[in-house]
Amino acid sequence: NVKLFEIRQQGKQYCGPSVLSALTGLATNQCAAIIRYVTGRETAVKGTTHPQMLRTLTSLGFHASLRTPREKSNLRSWVRSNCTGKDVYLVASGGHFLLVQGKYAMCGVSKDLTPIDDHPYARTFIREAYLLKKVRDVDATALVPHEAKPSTKSAENSARTKAKKLAEKVGCKVEVDKYTDHFTIWVY
């Protein structure tokens, strides 16, 4: 069975890292690092797509079985008719990921298991729902990169900006053409 932890909020409260925090017990900034590591993203995690979330869950030892409702229904009515007991569901509702267990839901907004009638997303329509099962134990901390690798893209942009400012000071202009295997720098 899947055990839920308190969401350990560190940094911004985006739903993908918040849901992973509740599933792993790690802080949200560590969960965002795992999403970047697993999906190969170089940018900050401000939104997580369904495939990215499913890939990350798989790497953390979870199996997600699709349980999308046949008819359009809001979160509250779907929970009342489908959720009983200790099963944990990952639900995409209202452009937001949240976890449902029994008649309770939790996410980065509610931060704790909240009765479904009181949850801020209770009236939003469900896009997808997945029954989560833990299929293997994974040391989630092993997936957190020990050193944050600086993005080469941001380093290149930073160097380009510095070069343009320096060129401006000395009265010339710099343009950089980037190719797959080299750069051409034009100074005039």
PAGU-123771 format. One record per residue (C-alpha): x, y, z; residue in one letter. Coordinates in Angstrom, 1 decimal. Example, Ala and Ser with C-alpha at 12.3 -4.5 7.8 and 13.67 -1.06 7.14 Angstrom:
// residues 2
R:xx:yy:zz:aa
R:12.3:-4.5:7.8:A;
R:13.7:-1.1:7.1:S;
// end
This chain:
// residues 188
R:xx:yy:zz:aa
R:0.0:0.0:0.0:N;
R:1.0:3.6:-0.5:V;
R:1.8:5.7:2.6:K;
R:1.2:9.4:2.6:L;
R:3.6:11.9:4.3:F;
R:3.1:15.5:5.3:E;
R:4.1:17.8:2.4:I;
R:7.5:19.3:3.2:R;
R:7.2:22.7:1.5:Q;
R:10.6:24.3:0.5:Q;
R:10.5:26.8:-2.2:G;
R:7.5:27.4:-4.4:K;
R:4.3:25.3:-3.9:Q;
R:3.8:23.8:-7.4:Y;
R:1.5:20.8:-7.5:C;
R:3.9:18.2:-9.1:G;
R:6.6:18.5:-6.5:P;
R:4.0:18.8:-3.7:S;
R:2.4:15.5:-4.7:V;
R:5.8:13.8:-4.9:L;
R:6.7:15.2:-1.4:S;
R:3.5:13.6:0.0:A;
R:4.4:10.3:-1.6:L;
R:8.1:10.2:-0.7:T;
R:8.5:12.4:2.4:G;
R:11.1:14.5:0.7:L;
R:11.1:18.3:0.5:A;
R:9.4:19.8:-2.5:T;
R:12.7:21.3:-3.8:N;
R:14.2:17.8:-3.8:Q;
R:11.1:16.5:-5.6:C;
R:11.5:19.2:-8.3:A;
R:15.1:18.1:-8.7:A;
R:14.0:14.5:-9.2:I;
R:11.5:15.6:-11.9:I;
R:14.3:17.5:-13.7:R;
R:16.6:14.6:-13.4:Y;
R:14.1:11.9:-14.6:V;
R:12.7:14.0:-17.4:T;
R:15.9:15.8:-18.5:G;
R:14.4:19.2:-17.9:R;
R:16.9:22.1:-17.5:E;
R:14.4:24.7:-16.4:T;
R:12.6:25.2:-13.0:A;
R:9.6:23.0:-12.4:V;
R:6.6:25.4:-12.6:K;
R:4.3:22.9:-14.2:G;
R:4.5:19.2:-14.7:T;
R:2.9:17.4:-17.6:T;
R:1.1:14.0:-17.2:H;
R:3.8:12.0:-18.9:P;
R:6.5:13.7:-16.8:Q;
R:4.6:12.9:-13.6:M;
R:4.0:9.3:-14.7:L;
R:7.7:8.8:-15.7:R;
R:8.8:10.3:-12.3:T;
R:6.4:8.1:-10.4:L;
R:7.7:5.0:-12.2:T;
R:11.3:5.9:-11.4:S;
R:10.2:6.2:-7.7:L;
R:8.8:2.7:-7.7:G;
R:5.1:3.4:-8.2:F;
R:2.7:1.9:-10.7:H;
R:-0.2:4.1:-11.9:A;
R:-3.3:2.5:-13.3:S;
R:-5.6:4.8:-15.3:L;
R:-9.0:5.1:-13.6:R;
R:-10.5:8.1:-15.6:T;
R:-14.2:8.5:-15.1:P;
R:-16.4:7.5:-18.0:R;
R:-18.5:10.7:-17.7:E;
R:-17.5:14.2:-17.0:K;
R:-17.6:14.6:-13.2:S;
R:-16.2:16.9:-10.6:N;
R:-13.7:15.8:-8.0:L;
R:-16.3:15.7:-5.1:R;
R:-18.8:13.5:-6.9:S;
R:-16.0:11.2:-8.3:W;
R:-14.5:10.7:-4.9:V;
R:-17.9:10.0:-3.3:R;
R:-18.7:7.3:-5.9:S;
R:-15.2:5.7:-6.4:N;
R:-12.9:6.2:-3.4:C;
R:-13.2:4.1:-0.3:T;
R:-10.6:2.7:2.1:G;
R:-6.8:3.2:1.9:K;
R:-6.3:3.3:-1.9:D;
R:-4.4:6.4:-3.0:V;
R:-5.2:8.1:-6.3:Y;
R:-3.3:10.7:-8.3:L;
R:-5.9:13.0:-9.8:V;
R:-5.5:15.7:-12.4:A;
R:-8.3:18.1:-11.8:S;
R:-8.6:21.8:-12.7:G;
R:-5.1:21.8:-14.2:G;
R:-3.7:20.6:-10.9:H;
R:-2.4:17.4:-9.5:F;
R:-3.6:16.2:-6.1:L;
R:-3.8:12.9:-4.1:L;
R:-7.0:11.3:-2.9:V;
R:-7.3:8.7:-0.2:Q;
R:-10.7:7.7:1.0:G;
R:-12.9:10.8:1.3:K;
R:-9.9:13.1:1.7:Y;
R:-7.6:15.0:-0.7:A;
R:-4.3:16.7:-0.4:M;
R:-2.1:18.9:-2.6:C;
R:0.3:21.9:-2.4:G;
R:-2.7:24.2:-1.8:V;
R:-4.3:22.2:1.0:S;
R:-1.0:20.9:2.3:K;
R:-2.7:18.1:4.4:D;
R:-5.4:15.5:4.0:L;
R:-8.6:17.6:3.8:T;
R:-12.2:16.3:3.7:P;
R:-13.3:16.4:0.1:I;
R:-16.2:18.7:0.8:D;
R:-13.8:21.3:2.2:D;
R:-11.0:20.9:-0.5:H;
R:-10.4:24.0:-2.7:P;
R:-10.5:21.8:-5.9:Y;
R:-13.7:19.8:-4.9:A;
R:-15.7:21.4:-7.7:R;
R:-13.2:21.2:-10.5:T;
R:-13.6:18.6:-13.2:F;
R:-11.4:15.6:-13.4:I;
R:-9.2:15.1:-16.4:R;
R:-7.5:11.9:-15.4:E;
R:-7.2:9.7:-12.3:A;
R:-4.7:7.0:-11.5:Y;
R:-4.7:4.3:-8.8:L;
R:-1.2:4.3:-7.3:L;
R:0.5:1.1:-6.1:K;
R:4.0:0.8:-4.7:K;
R:5.7:-1.9:-6.7:V;
R:9.3:-1.6:-5.6:R;
R:11.3:0.2:-3.0:D;
R:13.4:3.0:-4.3:V;
R:15.8:5.2:-2.3:D;
R:14.3:8.5:-3.5:A;
R:17.2:10.4:-2.1:T;
R:19.5:8.6:-4.5:A;
R:17.6:10.3:-7.4:L;
R:18.2:13.8:-6.0:V;
R:21.3:15.2:-7.7:P;
R:23.9:15.9:-5.0:H;
R:25.3:18.8:-7.0:E;
R:22.9:20.9:-8.9:A;
R:24.3:20.9:-12.4:K;
R:24.4:24.4:-13.8:P;
R:22.4:24.6:-17.0:S;
R:24.8:25.1:-20.0:T;
R:22.0:27.1:-21.6:K;
R:21.8:29.7:-18.8:S;
R:25.7:29.8:-18.7:A;
R:25.8:30.6:-22.4:E;
R:23.1:33.2:-22.1:N;
R:24.9:34.8:-19.2:S;
R:28.2:34.9:-21.1:A;
R:26.5:36.4:-24.1:R;
R:24.9:39.1:-22.0:T;
R:28.2:40.0:-20.3:K;
R:30.0:40.1:-23.7:A;
R:27.4:42.4:-25.1:K;
R:27.5:44.8:-22.1:K;
R:31.3:44.9:-22.3:L;
R:31.2:45.6:-26.0:A;
R:28.8:48.4:-25.4:E;
R:31.2:50.0:-22.9:K;
R:34.1:50.0:-25.4:V;
R:31.9:51.2:-28.3:G;
R:31.4:48.1:-30.4:C;
R:28.7:45.6:-31.1:K;
R:28.8:41.8:-30.6:V;
R:26.6:39.2:-32.2:E;
R:26.9:35.4:-31.5:V;
R:25.8:32.8:-34.0:D;
R:25.4:29.4:-32.3:K;
R:25.9:26.2:-34.4:Y;
R:25.7:22.6:-33.2:T;
R:29.4:22.2:-32.9:D;
R:30.7:25.8:-32.5:H;
R:30.0:29.5:-32.1:F;
R:30.8:32.3:-34.4:T;
R:31.3:35.7:-32.7:I;
R:31.0:38.8:-34.7:W;
R:32.5:42.1:-33.4:V;
R:31.9:45.3:-35.2:Y;
// end
